[in-house]
Amino acid sequence: MKVLKSLKTAKRRHRDCRVVRRRGRVYVINKTNRRFKARQG
């Protein structure tokens, strides 16, 4: 999982990427291709 300043680029990597907020942190998750994960905050 990568920690990024901006999640806009992480969201564009794959069409199934979703931005999710959990416990005050913002995550990019992908159900179909689990490689694409990112965290902010």
N, C-alpha and C positions, 0 to 999 in steps of 0.2 A: 504494500500500500504506500502510495506517495503522499507526502504532505505538501500541499501547493498553496501559493499565494492567491491564485485565481483558479476557480474550478470551471471557468468557461471553456478552456481548451480541453479539459478532461471529459467534459460532457460531449464534445464534438468527436471524440475518438471513435465512437461506435454508436449506431442508431438506437440501441436499447439501453443506453446509459440513463440513469435516473438520479436526480439530486434529492437527497433525503436529509432531514434535520433530526439529529438524535443527541439528547443531553447537551444542547448548546453547541454542538459541532455540526458541520455540514459535510456530508459524505456524498461521493458519487459511487453508485453501485450498479452492477450489471448482472442480471440473473442468467442470461444466456452465455455470456463469455466472462467468467469470473476473474479474468486477468485484470480487467479495467476497474480498479478501485482507487479512490483518492479521498483525502481528508483535508478539511480546512478548519483551523481554530483549535 
